[in-house]
Amino acid sequence: MKRVILIITLLMATMSIVCAQEYSSPEYVSLGRELPRSKTVPYPTAEEAQALGAGAVASKFLRPVTKWTRTEEADATVFTSKYVIPFVWLSRQAILYVDEASGAYEVLINGKKVGYAANAYTPAEFNITKASKEETNTISIRVLKNHWSRAMECYVQNPEPRVGEVYVMSQPTIRVRDVVHNTRVDMTSDKATVEIGMIVKTESLNPKKARIHYELIAPDTTVVTYGHRDIELGMRAEDTIKIMTQIPYVYTWCADMPVRYRLNVKTQIEGRYAEYQSHMIGFRTVETNENGDFLINGIKTDLAYRDFDAMTVTNKDIIAARVLKYNTVRFKAGAVPQEVYRMCDSLGMYVITQIPINTSKSGLSRRVGGNPTNDPKWKQAYLDRVETTYRTTRGSACVIGYIMAEESSNGINLYESYLRLKALEQKRPVIYLEAAGEWNSD
């Protein structure tokens, strides 16, 4: 008995140390967070999916979380609300989506901690199936005070605590987790080749089968391609269904002609349709030549850009900028709501995405105790921001490049961040304006 008590005590002590490390060390950047993806919203019917797309509108499979109450604790500002899990969700997965918050946060469901994100400036998702119960549940988002991540967020001055768009959605146990795409153009041809990947994931502990139906529709409502693929996945596995087709070159996306195709997807499990998704995709290529020129769909494109605050920009602002011959925006460092990227996709405005890293208050020194950019202990914190920004924006046609950081000295962590981004994205340029001639900037 004494040995059992000792083991339990040691386990509890270990858990306490791990929890403390999550908040005190930049080596621990998240807990319970799903792999970042493009915004994906499931619907119960094809009609709803096509009408609403990625809009987070209440439906049979989605519950917006609103009406927050705010309380103050010694170490956090706590936002609390309710959501309901209906009976029809009980054999499915419940996924919490948090678009952004004003700082690092943890998530509690019915008083139980289920998630933590040190980076609050890119969307995060948490699987809350096991923590949820049928009918009413309580959710608390604790925005942490005096967190180490503030050293990376010098673009923020005394932020007012907040949480952005939050909702709980339901997807089947085997589901289309993400959609990715790639475009190739040949300037000697009037066609462009497009590749689409539908990433399918299962949470089942046993092999699971599904049939994924797809339909790609052109801007003029012509059906470009359609069909279905059968897939079987093992325990908690993931695989990608790939399709390839051609589209007219004149229907590639650019600022002057922001045409988009609609990809309709439906998942069939054991003969029943389990969910519908509809994705608007702008097919285009982006690259730079040896002179540093931008090539959009193979054509040299001059960029004229303006800075905007992503939290306040409206479609009228974007339209006015286009009238004034601006074709590119750069948002101030910080959160960019996913709705803003969709707005730029639809209106034809290029975006150079700023990854939320600014360590200017730590100075320029690369010595121990100086700027965290050159401190290996901060490596994971840098890589996490780079990768989550990329994975949540890579599907946006408007995003034509990435600014890796701002006013953050230089060193090992931005070298590693550059290499990680270039491994993920081989076409769009990666820029660090303060690289001072070093190699980690295109």
C-alpha positions in Angstrom: 0.0 0.0 0.0 2.8 2.4 0.9 4.4 1.7 -2.5 1.1 2.4 -4.3 0.7 5.7 -2.4 4.3 6.6 -3.3 3.8 5.9 -7.0 0.6 8.0 -7.0 2.4 10.8 -5.3 5.2 10.7 -7.8 2.8 10.7 -10.7 0.9 13.7 -9.3 4.2 15.5 -8.8 5.3 14.8 -12.3 2.0 16.0 -13.7 2.3 19.2 -11.7 5.8 19.8 -13.1 4.6 19.2 -16.7 1.7 21.6 -16.2 4.1 24.2 -14.8 6.5 23.7 -17.7 3.6 24.4 -20.2 3.3 27.9 -18.8 6.9 28.7 -17.9 8.9 27.3 -20.8 8.8 28.2 -24.5 9.6 24.5 -25.2 5.9 23.6 -24.5 3.7 25.4 -27.0 0.4 23.5 -27.0 -1.6 20.7 -25.4 -4.5 18.8 -27.1 -4.4 21.0 -30.2 -5.2 19.4 -33.5 -2.9 19.7 -36.5 -3.6 23.1 -38.0 -5.6 23.2 -41.2 -7.6 25.4 -43.6 -10.9 26.5 -42.2 -13.3 23.5 -42.7 -17.0 23.6 -41.8 -19.2 20.5 -42.1 -22.9 20.7 -43.0 -25.8 18.2 -42.9 -26.9 18.9 -46.5 -25.4 19.8 -49.8 -27.6 22.9 -50.0 -26.4 24.3 -46.7 -22.8 23.5 -47.5 -22.9 25.3 -50.9 -24.9 28.3 -49.5 -22.6 28.8 -46.5 -19.2 27.3 -47.4 -16.8 28.1 -44.6 -19.2 30.5 -42.8 -19.7 29.4 -39.2 -23.5 29.6 -39.2 -25.5 27.6 -36.7 -26.6 24.3 -38.2 -27.3 20.7 -37.2 -23.5 20.2 -37.1 -22.3 23.5 -35.8 -22.9 25.5 -32.6 -21.5 29.0 -32.3 -20.3 29.8 -28.8 -21.4 33.3 -27.8 -22.6 35.3 -24.8 -19.4 35.1 -22.8 -19.2 36.1 -19.2 -15.8 37.5 -18.1 -14.2 37.1 -14.7 -10.7 37.9 -13.4 -8.4 35.5 -11.7 -4.9 36.1 -10.4 -3.2 34.5 -13.4 -5.9 34.7 -16.1 -8.9 36.5 -17.5 -11.6 33.8 -17.9 -14.3 33.8 -20.6 -17.1 31.3 -19.8 -20.1 30.2 -21.9 -22.2 27.2 -22.7 -22.7 24.9 -25.7 -25.1 22.0 -26.3 -24.2 18.5 -27.6 -27.3 17.0 -29.3 -28.0 13.3 -29.3 -27.1 13.0 -33.0 -23.5 13.9 -32.2 -22.9 11.1 -29.8 -21.3 8.8 -32.4 -19.3 11.6 -34.0 -16.4 13.8 -33.0 -16.9 17.2 -31.3 -14.2 19.7 -32.3 -13.8 23.1 -30.8 -12.6 25.9 -33.1 -10.9 29.1 -31.6 -10.1 31.7 -34.3 -7.9 33.8 -32.1 -7.5 35.4 -28.7 -5.6 38.2 -27.1 -2.9 36.0 -25.6 -1.9 32.4 -24.7 -4.8 30.5 -23.3 -6.0 27.2 -21.9 -9.4 25.6 -22.6 -11.5 23.9 -19.9 -14.7 21.8 -20.7 -16.9 21.2 -17.7 -14.0 22.2 -15.4 -11.6 19.8 -17.1 -8.5 21.1 -18.9 -8.5 19.9 -22.5 -6.3 22.3 -24.4 -3.6 24.9 -24.3 -2.1 27.2 -27.0 0.8 29.5 -26.5 0.2 31.1 -29.9 -3.2 32.7 -29.7 -2.8 34.6 -33.0 -3.6 31.7 -35.4 -6.6 29.5 -35.4 -6.6 26.4 -33.2 -8.8 23.3 -32.9 -9.3 20.9 -30.0 -11.0 17.5 -30.0 -13.4 17.8 -27.0 -15.4 14.6 -27.7 -14.4 12.8 -24.5 -14.8 15.9 -22.3 -18.3 16.8 -23.6 -21.6 15.3 -22.5 -25.0 15.2 -24.0 -27.0 18.4 -23.7 -25.4 21.5 -21.9 -21.7 21.9 -21.4 -19.6 24.7 -19.9 -16.6 26.0 -21.7 -14.0 28.3 -20.2 -11.1 30.0 -22.1 -8.5 31.3 -19.7 -6.4 34.0 -21.3 -3.2 33.8 -19.3 -1.5 36.9 -17.8 2.3 37.4 -17.8 2.9 34.5 -20.1 6.3 34.0 -21.7 4.8 34.3 -25.2 4.5 38.1 -24.6 8.2 38.4 -25.4 7.3 37.3 -29.0 4.3 39.7 -29.2 5.9 43.1 -28.9 3.4 44.4 -31.6 0.8 44.4 -28.8 0.7 47.1 -26.1 -1.5 46.3 -23.1 -4.0 44.1 -25.0 -7.6 44.2 -23.9 -8.5 40.5 -23.1 -10.7 39.0 -25.7 -11.6 35.8 -27.6 -12.4 35.8 -31.3 -14.8 33.5 -33.2 -15.5 30.3 -31.3 -17.7 27.4 -32.2 -18.1 23.6 -31.7 -18.7 21.5 -34.7 -19.4 17.8 -35.3 -17.6 15.6 -37.9 -17.9 11.9 -38.4 -15.2 9.6 -36.9 -13.7 9.2 -40.4 -13.7 12.6 -42.0 -12.2 14.9 -44.6 -9.8 16.8 -42.4 -8.4 19.2 -44.9 -8.3 20.1 -48.6 -5.0 21.2 -50.2 -4.3 22.1 -53.8 -1.5 22.9 -56.3 -1.5 24.5 -59.7 1.0 24.3 -62.7 0.9 26.5 -65.7 2.6 26.2 -69.0 2.9 29.5 -70.9 2.8 27.6 -74.2 -0.6 26.1 -73.4 -4.1 27.5 -72.9 -4.6 25.0 -70.0 -3.4 24.9 -66.4 -3.0 21.6 -64.5 -4.6 21.5 -61.0 -4.1 18.9 -58.3 -6.4 18.6 -55.3 -5.7 16.5 -52.2 -8.5 15.6 -49.8 -6.8 14.6 -46.5 -8.9 11.9 -44.7 -8.5 11.1 -41.0 -10.1 8.6 -38.7 -10.3 8.7 -34.9 -11.4 5.0 -34.8 -9.4 2.4 -32.9 -10.4 -0.1 -35.6 -10.1 -0.1 -39.4 -12.7 2.3 -40.9 -14.0 2.6 -44.4 -15.6 5.6 -46.2 -16.5 6.7 -49.7 -15.5 10.3 -50.5 -17.5 11.9 -53.3 -16.2 15.0 -55.0 -17.4 17.5 -57.7 -15.4 20.4 -59.0 -17.5 23.2 -60.6 -16.1 26.1 -62.7 -17.1 29.7 -62.3 -19.5 29.3 -65.2 -21.2 26.4 -63.4 -19.6 23.8 -65.7 -18.8 20.5 -63.9 -15.0 20.1 -64.5 -14.7 16.7 -62.9 -16.5 14.5 -60.5 -16.4 11.0 -59.0 -15.7 9.2 -55.8 -12.9 7.3 -54.1 -13.1 4.6 -51.5 -10.6 4.6 -48.6 -9.9 2.4 -45.6 -7.8 3.6 -42.7 -6.3 1.8 -39.8 -6.3 3.0 -36.2 -6.3 6.8 -36.0 -4.7 6.9 -39.4 -4.6 9.6 -42.1 -4.2 9.4 -45.9 -4.8 11.7 -48.9 -7.1 11.2 -51.8 -5.6 13.0 -54.9 -7.3 14.1 -58.1 -5.9 15.9 -61.1 -7.6 17.8 -63.9 -7.1 20.7 -66.2 -8.8 24.1 -66.3 -8.6 27.0 -68.9 -5.6 29.2 -68.2 -7.9 32.2 -68.4 -9.7 30.9 -65.3 -6.7 31.0 -63.1 -7.0 33.3 -60.1 -5.3 36.7 -60.0 -6.1 40.2 -58.5 -7.5 41.4 -61.8 -9.7 38.3 -62.2 -10.3 36.6 -58.9 -12.3 33.6 -60.3 -12.8 30.7 -58.0 -13.9 27.1 -58.4 -16.2 25.3 -56.0 -15.2 21.9 -54.7 -18.1 20.0 -53.2 -17.3 17.0 -51.0 -19.5 14.5 -49.3 -18.5 11.7 -47.0 -20.5 8.4 -47.2 -20.1 5.8 -44.4 -21.9 2.5 -44.4 -24.2 3.7 -47.1 -25.2 7.0 -45.3 -24.0 10.5 -46.1 -22.3 11.7 -42.9 -21.3 15.3 -43.9 -21.0 17.8 -46.7 -18.4 20.4 -47.3 -18.0 23.1 -49.9 -14.7 24.8 -50.6 -14.1 27.9 -52.8 -10.6 27.5 -54.4 -8.6 30.0 -56.5 -6.1 28.2 -58.6 -3.0 30.2 -59.3 0.8 29.9 -59.2 3.2 32.2 -57.4 7.0 32.3 -57.7 9.9 34.8 -58.0 12.7 34.9 -60.5 16.4 35.6 -60.1 15.6 39.4 -60.3 13.2 39.2 -57.4 10.2 39.8 -59.6 6.8 38.3 -58.6 5.3 36.0 -61.2 1.6 35.3 -60.9 0.5 32.5 -63.2 3.8 32.9 -65.0 3.3 36.6 -65.7 5.5 39.3 -64.1 3.4 41.3 -61.6 4.2 44.5 -59.9 3.0 44.9 -56.4 1.6 48.1 -54.9 0.8 47.5 -51.2 -0.9 49.2 -48.3 -0.9 48.3 -44.6 -4.1 47.5 -42.8 -5.2 46.4 -39.4 -6.8 43.0 -40.0 -9.1 43.4 -37.0 -10.8 46.4 -38.4 -10.5 46.1 -42.2 -13.7 45.9 -44.2 -14.6 44.9 -47.7 -15.1 48.7 -48.4 -11.5 49.3 -47.4 -10.3 46.6 -49.8 -12.5 47.8 -52.7 -11.3 51.4 -52.1 -7.7 50.3 -52.2 -8.3 48.4 -55.5 -9.8 51.6 -57.0 -6.6 53.4 -56.0 -4.6 50.8 -57.9 -3.3 49.0 -54.8 -3.2 45.2 -55.4 -1.5 44.0 -52.2 -2.0 44.4 -48.5 0.2 43.6 -45.6 -1.6 43.3 -42.3 -0.1 44.5 -39.1 1.5 41.7 -37.0 -1.1 39.8 -34.9 -4.2 37.9 -35.6 -5.8 37.8 -39.0 -9.4 36.4 -38.8 -10.0 33.7 -41.4 -12.9 35.7 -42.8 -10.4 38.4 -43.9 -8.5 36.0 -46.0 -11.7 34.8 -47.7 -12.7 38.5 -48.3 -9.3 39.1 -50.0 -9.8 35.9 -52.1 -13.2 37.1 -53.3 -12.2 40.7 -54.0 -8.9 40.0 -55.6 -6.3 41.4 -53.2 -2.9 39.9 -52.7 -1.8 39.4 -49.1 1.8 39.1 -47.8 1.2 37.3 -44.5 3.0 38.5 -41.4 3.9 35.6 -39.0 3.1 36.8 -35.4 6.7 37.2 -34.2 8.1 40.4 -32.9 10.8 40.3 -30.1 11.9 43.9 -30.4 11.8 44.6 -26.7 14.5 42.1 -26.1 17.0 44.1 -28.1 19.4 43.1 -30.8 22.0 41.1 -28.8 22.6 37.5 -29.8 24.3 36.7 -26.5 22.9 34.6 -23.7 20.0 36.6 -22.1 19.6 38.7 -25.3 17.0 38.3 -28.0 15.2 34.9 -27.9 15.7 34.5 -31.7 19.2 33.2 -31.0 18.2 31.1 -27.9 17.7 27.4 -28.8 15.3 27.0 -26.0 12.8 29.1 -28.0 13.1 27.1 -31.2 9.8 25.2 -30.8 7.9 28.5 -30.1 9.2 30.0 -33.4 8.6 26.9 -35.5 5.1 26.5 -34.1 4.1 30.1 -35.2 5.6 29.6 -38.6 3.9 26.2 -39.2 0.5 27.1 -37.8 0.4 30.3 -39.9 1.4 28.4 -43.0 -1.0 25.5 -42.5 -4.0 27.8 -41.8 -3.3 30.1 -44.8 -1.8 27.9 -47.5 -5.2 27.3 -49.2 -5.9 31.0 -49.6 -5.3 32.2 -53.2 -4.6 35.7 -51.9 -1.6 34.7 -49.8 1.4 35.2 -52.1 4.2 35.3 -49.6 5.3 35.3 -45.9 7.1 37.7 -43.7 8.8 35.5 -41.2 9.1 38.0 -38.3 9.6 41.7 -37.6 12.2 43.5 -35.6 13.5 40.3 -34.0 17.2 40.4 -34.5 18.5 37.2 -36.2 19.8 33.9 -35.2 19.3 30.1 -35.0 15.5 30.2 -34.5 14.8 32.3 -37.6 17.3 30.3 -39.6 15.3 27.1 -38.6 12.0 28.9 -39.2 13.2 29.8 -42.7 14.2 26.3 -43.5 10.9 24.9 -42.1 8.8 27.3 -44.3 10.9 26.6 -47.4 10.4 22.8 -46.8 6.6 23.4 -46.6 6.3 26.0 -49.3 8.7 25.9 -52.3 7.1 28.6 -54.5 5.9 31.5 -52.4 8.7 33.7 -51.1 9.7 33.9 -47.5 11.0 37.3 -46.4 12.6 38.7 -43.3 13.2 42.4 -43.7 15.7 42.6 -40.8 17.9 39.7 -42.1 20.6 42.3 -42.9 21.9 40.5 -45.9 21.9 37.0 -44.2 20.7 34.0 -46.2 17.3 33.5 -44.4 15.3 35.8 -46.6 14.3 35.6 -50.3 
